[in-house]
Amino acid sequence: MCAVVHKGWRAGLAAGTVVFMRGWWQEIADLVLPADCAGCGRPGGALCERCRGALRGSGARRVKPSPVPPGLPVVHAAVDYVDEARAVLLAHKERGALRLARPLGEALAGAVRAACPGPGPGPGPGVGSRRRAGAELDRVFEARPGYGSGARPRGGPLLLVPVPSARRAVGARGHDPARRIALAAAGVLRGGGRPARVPAVLRQRRRVSDQSGLDARQRRANVMGALGAVPGSGRLLAAGPVVLVDDLMTTGASLAEAARAVTAAGGLVIGAAVVAAPLMRINRN
């Protein structure tokens, strides 16, 4: 029995070392090798100003898949999943262009602000609207079972909880794209005066099939019950309200499953934010 445990521990350590070294090499190569724009392919840098502007878009909007999976919170997307935005997301996710995490994080931060209006500069509702949103959030916290008056921490951070990637996908890519973008977004929010954290509270409890090629119903069945909270996550989730985040939403099945898992662990999900959502699969409000 001890030999089996020891072997499993060594295998896990080796896999973690491989992922770390692959990510480290990607970061070094990203810094020293010349790069064309990930959005349009023009020479001159990892992301040109025109494509950076395309990522900023005209402001985050509420998006809704059709059909809406049960339990999906209100979702805001920074941009449509087309053209430059699609190319940049794929370059970061599949080709390890890690320098793109910062501009993608800036885009995600805009969607988070739309999902949860609050203090801090930047586009979004005015001061009166932000105060009303904060007061409403206080009322929601106090109305929840197990939360007494003043249960919401004063000045508590906004918790950005990314949908976790499969371990095998992280190993193949050398990084976790959604978490990396979430960390960048949290930095942008803090820089604008909005406390934000990215707690590691979700994990995959079982393997899921590749989602590509599955329709909305099949995706819901594929991920149902697949996510769970890590031990001790209840304490982390009590620190503040949760906005679920991901790089892309298609059918919304993964976000709905993440909302279920966070709620089951005692977290308060107030919305979701993504960098992009595809035009053909959403209805805009």
C-alpha distance (Angstrom), angle and dihedral (degrees) to the residues before:
residue distance angle dihedral
M1 . . .
C2 3.82 . .
A3 3.79 90.2 .
V4 3.82 90.6 53.5
V5 3.82 92.7 49.3
H6 3.80 91.0 46.2
K7 3.81 90.9 50.0
G8 3.82 91.8 49.4
W9 3.80 91.2 48.5
R10 3.79 91.9 50.9
A11 3.81 91.5 47.9
G12 3.81 91.4 50.9
L13 3.80 91.4 48.0
A14 3.79 91.5 49.3
A15 3.82 92.0 49.5
G16 3.80 91.1 49.2
T17 3.81 90.8 49.7
V18 3.81 91.3 51.4
V19 3.82 91.5 51.2
F20 3.82 91.3 47.8
M21 3.81 93.8 49.0
R22 3.79 92.4 45.9
G23 3.81 91.2 50.9
W24 3.81 91.1 45.6
W25 3.80 91.7 51.6
Q26 3.80 91.3 48.1
E27 3.81 90.8 53.3
I28 3.82 92.9 48.9
A29 3.82 92.8 46.3
D30 3.80 90.0 47.1
L31 3.80 90.0 56.9
V32 3.80 101.1 44.8
L33 3.80 105.2 32.2
P34 3.81 120.9 79.0
A35 3.80 113.6 -108.9
D36 3.76 137.0 -161.8
C37 3.78 120.6 -141.0
A38 3.79 109.5 -75.8
G39 3.79 91.1 -145.3
C40 3.79 104.3 48.8
G41 3.82 105.2 5.5
R42 3.80 95.9 -120.3
P43 3.81 115.8 144.4
G44 3.76 120.8 -110.9
G45 3.78 108.7 77.4
A46 3.79 146.5 -22.3
L47 3.82 92.5 -74.0
C48 3.80 127.5 11.9
E49 3.79 122.6 -142.5
R50 3.79 93.3 -107.4
C51 3.81 92.5 55.4
R52 3.79 91.1 42.3
G53 3.79 87.1 56.4
A54 3.81 90.2 49.3
L55 3.81 88.7 56.5
R56 3.79 90.6 52.5
G57 3.79 89.3 51.8
S58 3.79 121.8 174.6
G59 3.80 95.1 -57.8
A60 3.78 135.3 -59.8
R61 3.79 118.3 -69.7
R62 3.76 135.3 -162.2
V63 3.80 110.8 -103.0
K64 3.78 130.7 -168.5
P65 3.81 128.6 -169.0
S66 3.76 120.8 -136.7
P67 2.97 113.1 -102.2
V68 3.81 98.6 28.3
P69 3.82 110.9 -137.3
P70 3.81 115.0 -128.5
G71 3.80 112.8 -93.6
L72 3.80 96.6 20.3
P73 3.82 110.5 147.0
V74 3.79 121.9 -141.9
V75 3.82 107.0 -70.0
H76 3.80 128.6 -153.1
A77 3.81 122.7 -166.1
A78 3.79 125.2 -160.6
V79 3.82 95.6 -148.0
D80 3.80 143.1 -6.5
Y81 3.79 117.2 -88.7
V82 3.80 95.5 -112.1
D83 3.79 140.5 108.7
E84 3.82 114.1 -23.1
A85 3.80 95.5 9.4
R86 3.79 91.6 53.3
A87 3.80 92.3 47.6
V88 3.81 93.0 49.0
L89 3.80 93.8 48.6
L90 3.80 91.9 49.5
A91 3.81 92.2 47.3
H92 3.79 90.9 53.2
K93 3.79 96.1 41.4
E94 3.78 104.2 39.1
R95 3.81 105.2 20.3
G96 3.79 99.0 39.9
A97 3.82 97.6 -120.5
L98 3.79 90.4 163.8
R99 3.80 96.7 175.9
L100 3.80 87.1 70.9
A101 3.81 90.5 69.0
R102 3.80 91.2 84.9
P103 3.84 98.5 55.1
L104 3.80 90.0 40.1
G105 3.80 88.1 50.5
E106 3.79 90.0 52.1
A107 3.80 89.3 53.6
L108 3.80 91.9 47.4
A109 3.80 91.1 48.8
G110 3.80 88.6 58.4
A111 3.80 90.4 53.7
V112 3.82 90.5 47.7
R113 3.80 90.9 52.8
A114 3.79 89.1 52.7
A115 3.81 91.2 48.2
C116 3.80 93.2 49.1
P117 3.81 114.8 21.5
G118 3.76 111.5 -154.3
P119 3.79 145.0 135.2
G120 3.75 122.5 -42.3
P121 3.80 137.1 73.9
G122 3.74 126.4 -73.9
P123 3.79 137.7 76.5
G124 3.76 118.6 -39.0
P125 3.78 141.5 78.1
G126 3.78 120.7 -13.4
V127 3.79 126.3 -102.9
G128 3.81 93.6 -88.2
S129 3.79 92.2 51.5
R130 3.80 91.8 47.8
R131 3.81 91.6 51.0
R132 3.79 91.1 49.9
A133 3.81 90.2 48.4
G134 3.81 90.5 51.4
A135 3.81 92.2 48.9
E136 3.80 90.5 49.0
L137 3.81 90.4 50.6
D138 3.82 89.8 52.6
R139 3.81 89.8 52.9
V140 3.81 91.4 49.5
F141 3.81 91.7 52.2
E142 3.79 93.6 48.0
A143 3.81 92.3 48.4
R144 3.80 94.2 55.1
P145 3.81 117.2 101.3
G146 3.79 110.2 -100.6
Y147 3.79 93.8 21.4
G148 3.78 115.6 105.1
S149 3.76 129.6 -166.6
G150 3.78 109.7 -54.8
A151 3.81 92.1 14.8
R152 3.78 92.2 135.6
P153 3.81 105.5 85.0
R154 3.78 111.4 -113.5
G155 3.77 106.8 -115.5
G156 3.79 88.9 4.4
P157 3.77 115.3 165.3
L158 3.76 127.9 -104.0
L159 3.80 107.0 -110.2
L160 3.80 114.5 -137.9
V161 3.80 106.5 -161.3
P162 3.82 113.9 -170.6
V163 3.77 122.2 -150.5
P164 3.82 101.7 -107.8
S165 3.77 120.2 -116.7
A166 3.78 121.0 -132.2
R167 3.79 112.4 -91.7
R168 3.79 91.8 -122.5
A169 3.83 90.5 52.6
V170 3.80 91.4 50.9
G171 3.79 89.3 49.6
A172 3.80 92.8 49.8
R173 3.81 94.2 47.2
G174 3.78 97.5 37.8
H175 3.82 92.5 -130.0
D176 3.81 143.6 45.2
P177 3.84 104.5 -109.6
A178 3.81 98.6 -164.7
R179 3.79 93.7 48.0
R180 3.79 92.9 46.4
I181 3.82 91.3 51.8
A182 3.81 90.6 45.3
L183 3.80 90.9 53.9
A184 3.80 90.0 51.0
A185 3.82 91.0 48.4
A186 3.81 91.4 50.6
G187 3.80 89.1 53.4
V188 3.80 90.8 51.5
L189 3.81 91.4 49.4
R190 3.81 92.7 48.8
G191 3.79 89.6 49.0
G192 3.80 87.9 55.9
G193 3.79 93.2 51.2
R194 3.81 98.4 -95.4
P195 3.83 113.6 121.9
A196 3.80 109.1 -133.9
R197 3.78 137.6 167.9
V198 3.79 136.4 -174.4
P199 3.81 105.9 -142.0
A200 3.80 117.4 -168.5
V201 3.81 96.9 -129.3
L202 3.81 105.7 135.6
R203 3.78 131.4 68.0
Q204 3.77 137.2 168.5
R205 3.80 111.3 -97.7
R206 3.79 94.6 -168.0
R207 3.76 139.6 8.1
V208 3.77 118.4 -85.6
S209 3.78 129.3 -158.5
D210 3.79 122.4 -107.8
Q211 3.80 105.6 -79.8
S212 3.80 95.6 -147.2
G213 3.78 111.1 105.3
L214 3.82 93.9 21.3
D215 3.79 121.5 117.0
A216 3.81 123.4 -132.7
R217 3.82 95.2 -88.7
Q218 3.80 92.9 46.8
R219 3.81 91.5 48.6
R220 3.79 91.6 52.8
A221 3.81 90.7 50.9
N222 3.80 90.9 45.4
V223 3.81 95.6 56.5
M224 3.81 100.2 30.9
G225 3.79 107.9 127.1
A226 3.81 91.6 -4.1
L227 3.82 96.5 119.7
G228 3.76 129.4 65.3
A229 3.78 139.4 169.9
V230 3.79 121.5 -99.6
P231 3.83 118.7 -119.9
G232 3.79 111.4 -79.4
S233 3.79 93.9 20.9
G234 3.80 93.1 123.8
R235 3.80 90.8 69.3
L236 3.80 91.7 49.0
L237 3.80 92.9 47.4
A238 3.81 92.0 51.2
A239 3.80 89.9 67.4
G240 3.81 95.4 79.7
P241 3.80 149.2 -38.6
V242 3.81 119.6 -49.0
V243 3.78 129.1 -126.5
L244 3.79 111.5 -172.9
V245 3.79 112.6 -139.0
D246 3.78 137.2 -166.3
D247 3.77 137.6 158.6
L248 3.81 95.2 -117.1
M249 3.79 139.3 13.4
T250 3.80 121.3 -157.9
T251 3.82 112.5 154.5
G252 3.81 95.5 -3.0
A253 3.82 92.8 -125.4
S254 3.81 95.3 125.1
L255 3.80 93.4 47.8
A256 3.81 91.2 48.8
E257 3.81 90.7 51.4
A258 3.81 90.8 47.6
A259 3.82 89.4 51.2
R260 3.80 90.0 52.4
A261 3.81 92.8 50.0
V262 3.82 94.8 46.8
T263 3.80 92.5 47.0
A264 3.82 91.2 48.7
A265 3.82 88.3 54.3
G266 3.81 91.6 53.4
G267 3.79 100.4 -97.4
L268 3.79 124.8 139.7
V269 3.81 110.1 -128.9
I270 3.80 110.1 -160.0
G271 3.80 98.8 171.6
A272 3.78 147.5 -41.0
A273 3.79 134.1 -108.1
V274 3.80 132.4 -164.1
V275 3.76 135.2 179.1
A276 3.79 93.0 -126.4
A277 3.79 145.4 0.2
P278 3.81 125.5 -166.1
L279 3.78 119.6 -104.7
M280 3.80 97.1 -135.0
R281 3.80 97.6 55.4
I282 3.79 103.6 45.1
N283 3.75 138.4 75.0
R284 3.79 113.8 -147.3
N285 3.79 120.8 -139.8
